[in-house]
Structures are given as C-alpha cells and as structure tokens.
C-alpha cells in the first residue's frame, strides 16, 4: 500500500493530510509521528502514523497512516528492523517539517527505556540519540502512542 489512509481507512493524499495538520496546529494542536513493524508470511510490514490531538474545540484525536511491505529477509535482525522504524519516523517528521518548518513534532518510538530488560532496551540510548540528534522531541514506551498503539494496530492488520 502506498497511499495514506485516514483512521477510518479512507484514502487521502499526503497534501490533504498536511492541510488538516495545519488547521489543527493553528488551533493549538500537537503532532506526533511514529512507526511500527510486524513480520508475517508476506514480508515485513512497516506502518507510519501521523497523530494530531489537543486542538481547541477538538474532542479526542485524529490520525493518518501509511503502510509499506518490504522483504522480510532484509529485516531478520531485530535491531535492523527497530532502527529502520525510527529512521522511517525521522524521515516522515522531516517531510512534515517541509510543510511547517516551525512545527514542534514529537517522535514516538516503540522502544523501552535502557533500564528495562526488554528486547529494545539495549537500543534505547542509540535511538534516543538518533531522534534527538535529528532535532525531534521524543517519547518512548509507555508514552509513545503514535508508534506503540496507532501504528502497531495497523501494522498487524494486513
């Protein structure tokens, strides 16, 4: 799948997503981006999400997502897959900043903190440095809902 989708699953052009994001930001809303992945028999599915919330007059939030399927043989190493997730989010955040250079975007990473004993913990320090070095504020689990909840939900539904 190459096109963007709304949370309801309707196709939408990226430029239209950016128009909606612009309105929300003008109304005081926040923007977060995140990516998650899932390996199945068809390949490695990467889903990136743009989430907007907190605007005046807004109840709840809205999100948009895009999936891509890459060969799973390219992501057999777990660390390579997680690093690629963060890279996808950084690239998406940079693309959003092309439309809104002064926007404050939060990058959400589906990783645990370095002091935890999870698979992603050993990558935490490096990936946090990657995201902040790219100029983004960030959140990790359990606060990284754009990646750990929104993108996760759609990466598992092929």
Secondary structure as UniProt FT lines:
FT   STRAND          4..6
FT   TURN            7..8
FT   STRAND          11..12
FT   HELIX           14..26
FT   TURN            27..28
FT   STRAND          30..40
FT   TURN            41..42
FT   STRAND          43..53
FT   TURN            56..57
FT   STRAND          61..70
FT   HELIX           72..75
FT   HELIX           78..99
FT   TURN            101..102
FT   STRAND          105..109
FT   TURN            114..115
FT   TURN            119..120
FT   HELIX           121..123
FT   HELIX           124..133
FT   TURN            134..135
FT   STRAND          137..139
FT   TURN            141..142
FT   HELIX           146..151
FT   HELIX           152..155
//
